[in-house]
Amino acid sequence: MKLLNIASALFAASASAGSLFGGPAVVFDDSLSIPGENPLNHCENPKDDILDLKSVDLNPNPPKA
């Protein structure tokens, strides 16, 4: 029973942190979207990126396996 209580406490702590694995919750920002026909977004501000993406078009969109 103690193991179950510990597991429940760990799950509750990780869920309250934003995700099941304790990482930050993912929030999409439209200002970070990549222009073109795609569902892609930059993870953070691309101002210091080496590569400058002007647009990305995917076919088919959304991608299929």
GUNU-374854 format. One record per atom (N, C-alpha, C, O): residue number from 1; residue in one letter; chain; atom name; x, y, z. Coordinates in nm, 3 decimals. Example, Ala and Ser with C-alpha at 12.3 -4.5 7.8 and 13.67 -1.06 7.14 Angstrom:
1, a, A, N, 1.319, -0.569, 0.780
1, a, A, CA, 1.230, -0.450, 0.780
1, a, A, C, 1.320, -0.330, 0.780
1, a, A, O, 1.424, -0.332, 0.846
2, s, A, N, 1.285, -0.225, 0.708
2, s, A, CA, 1.367, -0.106, 0.714
2, s, A, C, 1.290, 0.003, 0.787
2, s, A, O, 1.341, 0.114, 0.804
//
This chain:
1, m, A, N, 0.081, -0.120, 0.000
1, m, A, CA, 0.000, 0.000, 0.000
1, m, A, C, 0.085, 0.126, 0.000
1, m, A, O, 0.050, 0.226, -0.063
2, k, A, N, 0.200, 0.122, 0.071
2, k, A, CA, 0.288, 0.239, 0.074
2, k, A, C, 0.341, 0.270, -0.065
2, k, A, O, 0.354, 0.387, -0.102
3, l, A, N, 0.370, 0.165, -0.143
3, l, A, CA, 0.419, 0.186, -0.279
3, l, A, C, 0.315, 0.257, -0.363
3, l, A, O, 0.349, 0.346, -0.442
4, l, A, N, 0.190, 0.219, -0.347
4, l, A, CA, 0.082, 0.285, -0.420
4, l, A, C, 0.071, 0.432, -0.380
4, l, A, O, 0.050, 0.517, -0.466
5, n, A, N, 0.085, 0.463, -0.252
5, n, A, CA, 0.079, 0.602, -0.206
5, n, A, C, 0.195, 0.684, -0.263
5, n, A, O, 0.176, 0.799, -0.302
6, i, A, N, 0.313, 0.625, -0.268
6, i, A, CA, 0.430, 0.696, -0.323
6, i, A, C, 0.409, 0.721, -0.471
6, i, A, O, 0.435, 0.831, -0.520
7, a, A, N, 0.362, 0.619, -0.544
7, a, A, CA, 0.337, 0.634, -0.687
7, a, A, C, 0.232, 0.740, -0.712
7, a, A, O, 0.246, 0.820, -0.805
8, s, A, N, 0.127, 0.743, -0.632
8, s, A, CA, 0.022, 0.844, -0.648
8, s, A, C, 0.076, 0.984, -0.623
8, s, A, O, 0.042, 1.078, -0.695
9, a, A, N, 0.160, 0.998, -0.521
9, a, A, CA, 0.218, 1.129, -0.490
9, a, A, C, 0.309, 1.176, -0.603
9, a, A, O, 0.307, 1.294, -0.639
10, l, A, N, 0.389, 1.086, -0.658
10, l, A, CA, 0.477, 1.123, -0.769
10, l, A, C, 0.398, 1.161, -0.892
10, l, A, O, 0.432, 1.258, -0.961
11, f, A, N, 0.292, 1.087, -0.921
11, f, A, CA, 0.208, 1.119, -1.036
11, f, A, C, 0.143, 1.255, -1.018
11, f, A, O, 0.140, 1.335, -1.112
12, a, A, N, 0.090, 1.282, -0.900
12, a, A, CA, 0.025, 1.411, -0.874
12, a, A, C, 0.125, 1.526, -0.887
12, a, A, O, 0.092, 1.631, -0.942
13, a, A, N, 0.246, 1.507, -0.838
13, a, A, CA, 0.349, 1.612, -0.847
13, a, A, C, 0.388, 1.636, -0.991
13, a, A, O, 0.404, 1.751, -1.031
14, s, A, N, 0.404, 1.530, -1.070
14, s, A, CA, 0.445, 1.549, -1.209
14, s, A, C, 0.331, 1.607, -1.291
14, s, A, O, 0.355, 1.688, -1.381
15, a, A, N, 0.207, 1.567, -1.264
15, a, A, CA, 0.093, 1.620, -1.338
15, a, A, C, 0.075, 1.768, -1.309
15, a, A, O, 0.039, 1.844, -1.399
16, s, A, N, 0.099, 1.810, -1.186
16, s, A, CA, 0.083, 1.951, -1.153
16, s, A, C, 0.197, 2.035, -1.211
16, s, A, O, 0.184, 2.157, -1.221
17, a, A, N, 0.308, 1.972, -1.249
17, a, A, CA, 0.420, 2.046, -1.306
17, a, A, C, 0.397, 2.077, -1.453
17, a, A, O, 0.474, 2.154, -1.511
18, g, A, N, 0.295, 2.020, -1.515
18, g, A, CA, 0.264, 2.059, -1.652
18, g, A, C, 0.256, 1.942, -1.747
18, g, A, O, 0.192, 1.955, -1.852
19, s, A, N, 0.317, 1.829, -1.716
19, s, A, CA, 0.306, 1.713, -1.803
19, s, A, C, 0.327, 1.588, -1.720
19, s, A, O, 0.368, 1.595, -1.604
20, l, A, N, 0.300, 1.474, -1.778
20, l, A, CA, 0.312, 1.348, -1.708
20, l, A, C, 0.455, 1.322, -1.664
20, l, A, O, 0.477, 1.255, -1.563
21, f, A, N, 0.553, 1.373, -1.737
21, f, A, CA, 0.693, 1.348, -1.707
21, f, A, C, 0.761, 1.465, -1.637
21, f, A, O, 0.884, 1.466, -1.626
22, g, A, N, 0.687, 1.561, -1.589
22, g, A, CA, 0.742, 1.668, -1.508
22, g, A, C, 0.799, 1.785, -1.587
22, g, A, O, 0.850, 1.879, -1.527
23, g, A, N, 0.792, 1.782, -1.719
23, g, A, CA, 0.844, 1.891, -1.800
23, g, A, C, 0.743, 2.004, -1.808
23, g, A, O, 0.631, 1.990, -1.760
24, p, A, N, 0.782, 2.114, -1.868
24, p, A, CA, 0.690, 2.227, -1.879
24, p, A, C, 0.578, 2.196, -1.978
24, p, A, O, 0.595, 2.118, -2.071
25, a, A, N, 0.464, 2.258, -1.955
25, a, A, CA, 0.352, 2.242, -2.047
25, a, A, C, 0.387, 2.311, -2.179
25, a, A, O, 0.452, 2.415, -2.179
26, v, A, N, 0.344, 2.253, -2.290
26, v, A, CA, 0.372, 2.309, -2.422
26, v, A, C, 0.264, 2.409, -2.455
26, v, A, O, 0.145, 2.377, -2.453
27, v, A, N, 0.304, 2.532, -2.486
27, v, A, CA, 0.212, 2.637, -2.525
27, v, A, C, 0.255, 2.686, -2.662
27, v, A, O, 0.369, 2.727, -2.681
28, f, A, N, 0.161, 2.683, -2.759
28, f, A, CA, 0.194, 2.726, -2.893
28, f, A, C, 0.168, 2.875, -2.907
28, f, A, O, 0.066, 2.926, -2.863
29, d, A, N, 0.264, 2.942, -2.969
29, d, A, CA, 0.259, 3.086, -2.989
29, d, A, C, 0.252, 3.111, -3.139
29, d, A, O, 0.344, 3.073, -3.212
30, d, A, N, 0.144, 3.174, -3.186
30, d, A, CA, 0.129, 3.198, -3.330
30, d, A, C, 0.241, 3.283, -3.387
30, d, A, O, 0.269, 3.275, -3.507
31, s, A, N, 0.306, 3.364, -3.307
31, s, A, CA, 0.415, 3.447, -3.357
31, s, A, C, 0.537, 3.363, -3.391
31, s, A, O, 0.629, 3.411, -3.458
32, l, A, N, 0.541, 3.236, -3.345
32, l, A, CA, 0.654, 3.148, -3.373
32, l, A, C, 0.624, 3.050, -3.486
32, l, A, O, 0.705, 2.962, -3.515
33, s, A, N, 0.509, 3.064, -3.550
33, s, A, CA, 0.475, 2.973, -3.659
33, s, A, C, 0.563, 3.001, -3.781
33, s, A, O, 0.602, 3.115, -3.806
34, i, A, N, 0.594, 2.895, -3.855
34, i, A, CA, 0.677, 2.906, -3.974
34, i, A, C, 0.585, 2.930, -4.093
34, i, A, O, 0.490, 2.854, -4.112
35, p, A, N, 0.610, 3.034, -4.173
35, p, A, CA, 0.523, 3.066, -4.286
35, p, A, C, 0.514, 2.952, -4.387
35, p, A, O, 0.609, 2.875, -4.404
36, g, A, N, 0.399, 2.941, -4.451
36, g, A, CA, 0.379, 2.841, -4.555
36, g, A, C, 0.266, 2.747, -4.518
36, g, A, O, 0.198, 2.765, -4.417
37, e, A, N, 0.247, 2.646, -4.601
37, e, A, CA, 0.143, 2.546, -4.580
37, e, A, C, 0.199, 2.434, -4.495
37, e, A, O, 0.244, 2.332, -4.548
38, n, A, N, 0.196, 2.451, -4.361
38, n, A, CA, 0.252, 2.353, -4.270
38, n, A, C, 0.200, 2.377, -4.130
38, n, A, O, 0.150, 2.485, -4.099
39, p, A, N, 0.211, 2.275, -4.043
39, p, A, CA, 0.173, 2.292, -3.903
39, p, A, C, 0.294, 2.318, -3.813
39, p, A, O, 0.288, 2.291, -3.693
40, l, A, N, 0.403, 2.369, -3.867
40, l, A, CA, 0.529, 2.381, -3.795
40, l, A, C, 0.539, 2.511, -3.715
40, l, A, O, 0.487, 2.615, -3.756
41, n, A, N, 0.608, 2.504, -3.601
41, n, A, CA, 0.635, 2.619, -3.516
41, n, A, C, 0.779, 2.613, -3.468
41, n, A, O, 0.833, 2.505, -3.445
42, h, A, N, 0.840, 2.730, -3.451
42, h, A, CA, 0.969, 2.736, -3.385
42, h, A, C, 0.949, 2.707, -3.237
42, h, A, O, 0.845, 2.741, -3.181
43, c, A, N, 1.047, 2.645, -3.172
43, c, A, CA, 1.038, 2.617, -3.029
43, c, A, C, 1.062, 2.743, -2.947
43, c, A, O, 1.005, 2.759, -2.839
44, e, A, N, 1.145, 2.831, -2.998
44, e, A, CA, 1.174, 2.957, -2.930
44, e, A, C, 1.203, 3.062, -3.036
44, e, A, O, 1.207, 3.030, -3.155
45, n, A, N, 1.222, 3.185, -2.996
45, n, A, CA, 1.246, 3.294, -3.089
45, n, A, C, 1.365, 3.261, -3.179
45, n, A, O, 1.474, 3.234, -3.129
46, p, A, N, 1.345, 3.263, -3.312
46, p, A, CA, 1.452, 3.223, -3.405
46, p, A, C, 1.552, 3.335, -3.437
46, p, A, O, 1.627, 3.323, -3.535
47, k, A, N, 1.555, 3.442, -3.358
47, k, A, CA, 1.642, 3.555, -3.392
47, k, A, C, 1.790, 3.519, -3.398
47, k, A, O, 1.866, 3.580, -3.473
48, d, A, N, 1.834, 3.418, -3.319
48, d, A, CA, 1.975, 3.380, -3.318
48, d, A, C, 2.003, 3.253, -3.398
48, d, A, O, 2.114, 3.200, -3.393
49, d, A, N, 1.903, 3.205, -3.473
49, d, A, CA, 1.922, 3.084, -3.553
49, d, A, C, 2.020, 3.108, -3.668
49, d, A, O, 2.027, 3.218, -3.723
50, i, A, N, 2.093, 3.004, -3.704
50, i, A, CA, 2.187, 3.012, -3.816
50, i, A, C, 2.113, 3.009, -3.948
50, i, A, O, 2.151, 3.079, -4.043
51, l, A, N, 2.007, 2.929, -3.955
51, l, A, CA, 1.928, 2.913, -4.077
51, l, A, C, 1.801, 2.996, -4.066
51, l, A, O, 1.730, 2.988, -3.965
52, d, A, N, 1.771, 3.075, -4.169
52, d, A, CA, 1.651, 3.158, -4.169
52, d, A, C, 1.548, 3.093, -4.261
52, d, A, O, 1.567, 3.089, -4.383
53, l, A, N, 1.438, 3.043, -4.203
53, l, A, CA, 1.332, 2.979, -4.281
53, l, A, C, 1.236, 3.085, -4.333
53, l, A, O, 1.171, 3.153, -4.255
54, k, A, N, 1.228, 3.098, -4.464
54, k, A, CA, 1.135, 3.194, -4.525
54, k, A, C, 0.996, 3.133, -4.534
54, k, A, O, 0.897, 3.201, -4.508
55, s, A, N, 0.987, 3.003, -4.573
55, s, A, CA, 0.860, 2.933, -4.577
55, s, A, C, 0.885, 2.785, -4.596
55, s, A, O, 0.988, 2.744, -4.649
56, v, A, N, 0.789, 2.704, -4.550
56, v, A, CA, 0.794, 2.558, -4.566
56, v, A, C, 0.656, 2.513, -4.612
56, v, A, O, 0.556, 2.539, -4.545
57, d, A, N, 0.652, 2.445, -4.727
57, d, A, CA, 0.526, 2.390, -4.778
57, d, A, C, 0.536, 2.238, -4.776
57, d, A, O, 0.631, 2.181, -4.830
58, l, A, N, 0.439, 2.173, -4.713
58, l, A, CA, 0.436, 2.027, -4.705
58, l, A, C, 0.330, 1.972, -4.799
58, l, A, O, 0.222, 2.029, -4.813
59, n, A, N, 0.363, 1.861, -4.863
59, n, A, CA, 0.267, 1.794, -4.949
59, n, A, C, 0.282, 1.644, -4.929
59, n, A, O, 0.385, 1.589, -4.968
60, p, A, N, 0.186, 1.576, -4.870
60, p, A, CA, 0.055, 1.625, -4.826
60, p, A, C, 0.064, 1.697, -4.694
60, p, A, O, 0.157, 1.677, -4.615
61, n, A, N, -0.034, 1.782, -4.671
61, n, A, CA, -0.042, 1.857, -4.547
61, n, A, C, -0.177, 1.830, -4.484
61, n, A, O, -0.279, 1.868, -4.542
62, p, A, N, -0.185, 1.767, -4.371
62, p, A, CA, -0.078, 1.726, -4.281
62, p, A, C, -0.003, 1.605, -4.335
62, p, A, O, -0.057, 1.528, -4.415
63, p, A, N, 0.122, 1.588, -4.290
63, p, A, CA, 0.203, 1.475, -4.338
63, p, A, C, 0.136, 1.340, -4.304
63, p, A, O, 0.068, 1.327, -4.203
64, k, A, N, 0.158, 1.243, -4.390
64, k, A, CA, 0.106, 1.108, -4.367
64, k, A, C, 0.221, 1.012, -4.351
64, k, A, O, 0.330, 1.033, -4.405
65, a, A, N, 0.197, 0.907, -4.275
65, a, A, CA, 0.302, 0.805, -4.252
65, a, A, C, 0.335, 0.732, -4.380
65, a, A, O, 0.420, 0.643, -4.380
//
